[in-house]
């Protein structure tokens, strides 16, 4: 997959290392879905080459964890005043309005495009197992579809994280208020407590609840709020007055967070996964700004930063593209590794092309209206 640089609007400064990490997270999610839909989620022996590949891409769901940490980081960075670890206030109404401009137009446009495809009888079976209903459409329009088993994957299974992101936005002013009064560590402590309580609740109840209610409890705010808070903490270490040993702490967060996250993911222990990948993402966001910017904007990682620029459009559209081409891929009769390469070359290239056009035509026009610095009290930072 080759990703050409995409021009940016003048909404706020973009940092290439952030876009590179976004691109990596998007790619990790993408290969997970290639594993599921092109490779039929196969699990070859781990000591074989096929097994190593399947193991690595099978953890791709962690890309969503990284996205959540990035979200907390990017929203907090403009609020972390130079010379202070405290957070500036925000215009709450303006914040919600601008976040709606950032999240919803592209989401609704992608939703409309996929629904239109699924109304074509010859295409629908490749994308969803059954015909759409009015309830499916209504719950997707209102961002409530992850609440029921029957609607969770009724249109595009990848979209479940969009309602999660919306709830993180709703809770952000509360975390800013807490940080401004008790410090950013209080935010981390509170969200750790919320995650722990949620872990106890989810372990003691059989899911989904009656009527298919809350089918996957790891997909809601209580389970993921901590990752968002760790992104906020990382922002204060980059923009405010960092801890004297911030870099050392970040190295340890990466070194311990990665194995913890992988273990929690593999074992299905969500709080361990959340803490592990949250620490990994926060550690990377503290360390990456210390690297030369040219590595990301003009060097060997520029293609990853380019993918990160269009990552939201890429994320919204990648699963339908993978599904549409996977049937053709199955007929090739290739082994796992060659088939994986073909999937990247075909589904990957097509998704990048579609996402780039979607970014230019739909997502980018709303970036300025959805920018964060304009809601910081006292002007731009």
C-alpha positions in Angstrom: 0.0 0.0 0.0 1.4 3.4 -1.0 0.0 6.4 0.8 0.6 9.8 -0.8 0.9 12.9 1.4 -2.5 14.6 1.8 -2.7 18.4 2.2 -4.0 19.6 5.6 -6.4 22.4 6.4 -5.3 25.1 8.7 -7.4 24.0 11.6 -4.6 23.4 14.0 -1.1 22.2 13.8 -0.7 18.5 13.0 2.2 16.6 14.5 3.6 14.0 12.2 4.5 11.6 15.1 0.8 11.6 16.1 -0.3 10.8 12.5 2.3 8.1 12.3 0.9 6.4 15.5 -2.6 6.8 14.1 -1.5 5.2 10.9 0.0 2.3 12.8 -3.2 1.8 14.8 -5.3 1.9 11.6 -3.1 -0.6 9.9 -3.2 -2.9 12.9 -7.0 -2.9 12.9 -7.0 -3.4 9.2 -4.8 -6.5 9.2 -6.9 -8.0 12.1 -9.9 -7.8 9.7 -7.9 -9.2 6.9 -7.2 -12.1 9.3 -10.9 -12.5 10.0 -12.4 -12.2 6.5 -9.6 -13.1 4.1 -7.8 -15.7 6.2 -10.9 -17.1 8.1 -9.2 -16.3 11.4 -7.0 -19.4 11.0 -4.6 -20.4 13.9 -1.7 -22.3 12.4 1.0 -23.8 14.8 2.8 -20.9 16.5 6.3 -22.1 15.6 5.6 -21.9 11.8 5.9 -18.8 9.7 2.1 -18.8 9.1 1.6 -19.1 12.9 3.9 -16.2 13.7 2.0 -14.0 11.1 -1.4 -15.1 12.4 -0.3 -14.4 16.0 1.0 -10.9 15.2 -2.0 -9.7 13.2 -4.5 -11.4 15.6 -3.8 -8.7 18.1 -4.9 -6.0 15.7 -7.9 -5.0 18.0 -5.3 -3.2 20.1 -5.3 -0.6 17.4 -8.6 0.7 18.9 -6.9 1.0 22.3 -4.2 3.1 20.8 -6.8 5.3 19.0 -8.5 5.9 22.4 -5.2 7.0 24.0 -4.5 9.3 21.1 -8.0 10.8 21.4 -7.4 11.8 25.1 -3.9 13.1 24.1 -5.0 15.2 21.2 -7.9 16.8 23.0 -5.8 17.6 26.0 -2.7 18.9 24.3 -4.2 22.4 23.5 -5.4 22.7 27.1 -2.0 22.0 28.7 -0.5 25.4 29.1 3.2 25.9 28.6 4.8 26.3 32.0 2.0 24.6 33.9 0.8 21.0 34.3 -2.7 22.3 35.0 -5.4 22.3 32.3 -7.0 25.4 30.8 -10.8 25.6 30.8 -12.9 24.9 27.8 -16.1 26.3 26.3 -18.2 23.2 26.9 -21.0 24.0 24.4 -18.4 25.0 21.8 -16.5 21.8 22.5 -19.5 19.6 22.0 -20.5 21.5 18.8 -17.0 21.2 17.3 -16.6 17.5 18.3 -19.9 16.8 16.5 -18.6 18.5 13.4 -15.4 16.4 13.6 -17.1 13.0 14.2 -20.6 13.0 12.7 -20.5 14.2 9.1 -18.0 11.6 8.0 -19.7 8.9 10.0 -23.1 9.6 8.5 -21.7 9.8 5.0 -19.9 6.5 5.4 -23.0 5.0 7.0 -25.1 6.2 4.1 -22.7 4.8 1.5 -22.6 1.3 3.1 -26.3 1.2 3.7 -26.8 2.0 0.0 -24.5 -0.9 -1.0 -26.3 -3.3 1.4 -29.6 -2.4 -0.3 -28.3 -4.0 -3.5 -29.4 -7.7 -3.4 -26.3 -9.0 -5.1 -23.9 -7.2 -2.8 -25.7 -7.4 0.6 -24.7 -11.1 1.3 -21.0 -10.2 1.1 -21.4 -7.4 3.7 -24.0 -8.5 6.2 -25.7 -11.8 7.0 -29.3 -10.5 6.8 -31.4 -7.7 5.4 -31.3 -4.4 7.1 -34.3 -3.3 9.3 -35.6 0.1 10.3 -34.3 -0.6 13.8 -30.8 -1.2 12.4 -30.8 2.1 10.6 -32.4 4.0 13.5 -29.9 2.7 16.1 -27.0 3.6 13.8 -28.3 7.1 13.3 -28.6 7.6 17.0 -25.3 5.9 17.8 -27.0 3.4 20.1 -26.5 0.2 18.0 -23.7 -1.3 20.3 -26.3 -1.6 23.0 -28.0 -4.6 21.4 -26.7 -7.9 20.1 -29.0 -7.7 17.0 -27.8 -4.3 15.9 -24.1 -4.3 16.9 -22.8 -5.5 13.5 -25.9 -5.0 11.4 -24.4 -2.5 9.0 -20.6 -2.3 9.6 -19.1 -4.1 12.6 -16.1 -1.7 12.7 -18.4 1.3 13.5 -18.9 0.2 17.2 -16.0 2.5 18.3 -17.7 5.6 17.0 -20.4 5.6 19.8 -17.6 4.9 22.3 -15.7 7.9 21.0 -18.8 10.0 21.4 -19.3 9.0 25.0 -15.6 9.8 25.7 -16.3 13.3 24.3 -19.3 13.6 26.7 -17.1 12.7 29.7 -14.1 14.9 28.7 -15.3 18.2 30.3 -15.8 16.3 33.6 -12.2 15.0 33.4 -10.9 18.5 32.6 -12.8 19.9 35.6 -11.3 17.3 37.8 -7.8 17.8 36.5 -8.1 21.6 37.0 -9.0 21.1 40.6 -7.2 18.0 41.7 -4.5 17.5 39.1 -4.1 15.1 36.2 -3.2 12.2 38.5 -6.7 12.4 40.1 -8.1 11.8 36.6 -6.0 8.6 36.2 -6.9 7.4 39.7 -10.7 8.0 39.2 -10.7 6.2 35.8 -8.7 3.3 37.2 -11.4 2.9 39.9 -14.1 3.1 37.3 -12.4 0.4 35.2 -11.9 -1.8 38.2 -15.6 -1.5 39.3 -16.7 -2.3 35.7 -14.4 -5.3 35.6 -16.0 -6.7 38.8 -19.5 -6.1 37.4 -18.7 -7.7 34.1 -17.1 -10.7 35.8 -20.1 -11.3 38.0 -22.8 -11.1 35.3 -23.6 -13.2 32.3 -23.5 -11.1 29.0 -25.4 -10.2 27.0 -28.2 -9.3 29.4 -31.8 -10.3 28.8 -33.0 -9.3 25.3 -29.5 -9.1 24.0 -28.8 -5.9 26.0 -25.1 -4.8 26.3 -23.7 -7.7 24.3 -20.0 -6.8 24.7 -19.2 -4.9 27.9 -15.6 -4.2 26.8 -16.9 -1.8 24.1 -18.3 0.8 26.5 -16.9 3.9 28.3 -16.4 2.3 31.8 -14.0 -0.2 30.3 -12.0 2.2 28.1 -12.1 5.6 30.0 -8.8 4.8 31.6 -7.0 4.6 28.2 -8.4 8.0 27.4 -7.2 9.4 30.7 -3.7 8.0 30.2 -3.7 9.9 26.9 -4.6 13.1 28.8 -1.8 12.4 31.2 0.7 11.9 28.4 -0.3 15.3 26.9 0.6 17.1 30.2 4.0 15.5 30.1 4.6 16.8 26.6 3.1 20.3 26.7 3.1 21.2 30.5 5.8 20.8 33.1 6.8 17.1 32.8 7.9 14.9 35.6 11.7 15.0 35.9 11.9 11.4 34.9 9.1 11.4 32.4 11.2 9.8 29.7 12.3 7.0 32.0 8.7 6.4 33.1 7.6 6.3 29.5 10.2 3.7 28.7 9.0 1.5 31.5 5.3 2.1 30.5 6.1 0.8 27.0 8.3 -2.1 28.3 5.7 -3.3 30.8 2.5 -2.2 29.0 3.1 -4.1 25.8 3.4 -7.6 27.4 0.6 -6.8 29.8 -1.7 -5.6 27.0 -0.9 -8.7 24.9 -1.5 -11.0 27.8 -4.8 -9.3 28.8 -5.9 -9.4 25.1 -5.1 -13.1 24.7 -6.5 -14.2 28.1 -9.7 -12.0 27.7 -8.8 -10.1 30.9 -10.1 -6.7 29.8 -8.8 -4.5 32.7 -5.2 -5.9 32.1 -5.5 -5.2 28.4 -6.8 -1.7 29.1 -4.0 -0.9 31.5 -1.3 -2.5 29.4 -2.2 -0.9 26.0 -3.1 2.4 27.7 0.3 2.5 29.3 1.9 1.6 26.0 0.1 4.3 24.1 0.9 6.9 26.7 4.5 6.0 26.8 4.9 6.2 23.1 3.3 9.6 23.0 5.8 10.9 25.5 8.8 9.3 23.7 7.9 10.0 20.0 8.2 13.8 20.2 11.8 13.3 21.3 12.6 11.8 17.9 13.5 14.0 14.9 10.4 15.2 13.2 11.8 14.4 9.8 11.5 10.7 10.5 7.8 11.1 10.3 7.1 13.9 7.8 9.8 13.2 5.2 11.7 10.1 6.3 11.0 6.4 6.3 7.8 6.7 8.4 6.2 9.4 6.2 3.9 6.9 4.5 2.6 5.9 8.0 2.0 9.5 8.8 0.1 9.8 5.5 -2.1 6.9 6.4 -2.7 8.5 9.8 -3.9 11.7 8.2 -6.7 9.8 6.5 -7.1 7.2 9.3 -10.6 8.2 10.3 -11.9 7.8 6.7 -9.8 4.7 6.4 -11.3 3.2 9.5 -14.9 4.0 8.5 -14.6 2.3 5.1 -12.0 -0.4 5.4 -14.3 -3.3 6.5 -16.8 -3.2 3.6 -13.9 -3.1 1.1 -12.2 -6.1 2.8 -15.5 -8.0 2.8 -16.3 -7.2 -0.9 -12.9 -8.5 -2.0 -12.5 -11.4 0.4 -14.7 -13.8 -1.7 -12.5 -13.3 -4.7 -9.5 -13.9 -2.6 -10.8 -17.2 -1.3 -11.0 -18.5 -4.8 -7.3 -18.0 -5.4 -6.3 -21.1 -3.4 -3.2 -19.5 -2.0 -1.4 -20.2 1.3 -1.7 -17.9 4.3 1.3 -15.7 3.7 0.8 -15.2 -0.1 -2.9 -14.6 0.5 -2.1 -12.0 3.1 0.2 -10.2 0.7 -2.5 -10.2 -2.0 -5.1 -8.9 0.6 -2.8 -6.0 1.4 -2.1 -5.2 -2.2 -5.8 -5.3 -3.2 -8.0 -4.5 -0.3 -5.3 -2.2 1.2 -4.7 -0.2 -2.0 -8.4 0.1 -2.7 -9.2 1.2 0.9 -6.5 3.8 0.7 -7.8 5.1 -2.6 -11.4 5.3 -1.4 -10.5 6.7 2.0 -8.3 9.4 0.4 -11.2 10.5 -1.9 -13.6 10.4 1.1 -11.2 12.4 3.2 -10.8 15.1 0.6 -14.5 15.3 -0.2 -16.2 14.7 3.1 -13.9 14.7 6.2 -11.5 17.5 5.5 -14.1 20.3 4.9 -15.2 19.8 8.5 -11.7 19.8 10.2 -11.5 23.5 10.8 -15.0 23.6 12.3 -14.1 20.7 14.4 -10.7 22.0 15.6 -9.9 21.9 19.3 -7.9 25.1 20.0 -10.9 27.3 19.2 -12.7 26.0 22.4 -9.8 26.8 24.7 -10.7 29.7 27.0 -8.4 32.5 26.5 -7.8 31.8 22.8 -5.4 29.5 20.9 -2.6 27.8 22.7 
